[in-house]
Amino acid sequence: MTTRRLFTAAFAAALPVAALFGTVAQAQDLREITFVQPSPSAINSFPVFVAIGEGFFEEEGLDVTVEAINGSGAVLQALSAGQAVFGRPGPGPVIAARSRGVDAVFIYNVAARSNFGIVVRDESDIQGPEDLRGKIIGTGTADGAEVGFARNVMSGAGMVAGEDFEFLTVGDGGPATVAFNSGEMDAYSSSTADAAILNQRGMAVRDITPPEYARFFGNGIATMGDTIRNDPELVEKFMRAFARGHAFALDDANREAVLNHLAEGNPQEGEDKEFQSALFDAVRSKTIPVDMTNGLGYLPPEVWEEWQESLVAGGEIAAPLDDLTAAYTNEFSAKANEALQ
């Protein structure tokens, strides 16, 4: 395998030395590309790690490095600074970034069904968003996709952050457990993976998100507008390999190989095989479109409109974008699906 993986210093410190430096020498004819993800989880970005492990990127002439950073905001900063070519932010942060003049473009819908939810402790009296008036909702990051999702849900219940409820950045995993135990937060805006980890660690939580919010797709693949205009062939190559990895992972016949690739991407997630398998099932289920008419990765324009409306209502952006359609394109997912036929 000729593909490298890089992680943040904090995450890398927890990995065995062999996991960081045990890859083979790079082939001279492969183009080096950096992909940034908003957390260290390989499972949350499973199509990338499967495409790496199966050699799909290599077949496209690409050598993909994966780097984990903290949240969608950081992903978009890395893309706009030229530190990465592709990343996996949420749609809300992309719209917000474009309102500030950042030419980020969504090109593939990974979490076709919402991969976020507002959860409370299992024994809590809170039954729905309306019960969170005057309460505190914890988030993993200050500007990640989970924040925009929670704003959306709370706006639907007629509430505005800072007036009717408060956000508190607490982190994920262990820190989120501590925040629940200490009473710092009453609810937590979590990803599918975050909720599974809390339950696995003995912090039983339940989702109080109304079912109609499942249509609000979550994180997907983005790049910069300049990359699309100046190097569309690169985008096509990356997306072909990515979609192949996605489709490969959806086939249960490939399950063992997929889980092995994910364990290589994040050895810590692979230590508990039962938990890794359950978490993969939960995350994978969110990537299957309700309607497969347009194939994998399709971005529904009507939900982009709803995302934007929620951001305006929640005060996250001052006004609608001049051209919301510039924030996303289905061109490359369509071409990738054609290649899958």
Buried (B, 14 or more C-beta within 10 A) or exposed (E): EBBBBBBBEEBBEEBEEEBBEEBEEEEEEBBEBBBBBBBBBBBBBBBBBBBBBBBBBBEBBBBBBBBBBBBBBBBBBBBBEEEBBBBBBBBBBBBBBBBEEBBBBBBBBBBBBBBBBBBBBEEBEBEEBBBBEEBBBBBBBEBBBBBBBBBBBBBBBEBEBEEBBBBBBBBBBEBBBBBBEEEBBBBBBBBBBBBBBBBEEEBEBBBBBBEEBBBBBBBBBBBBBEBBEEEEEBBBBBBBBBBBBBBBBBEEEBBEBBBBBBBBBBBBBBEEEEBBBBBBEBBBEBBEBEEEEBBBBBBBEEBBEBBBEBBBBBEBBEEBBEEBEEBBBBBBBBBBBEEEE
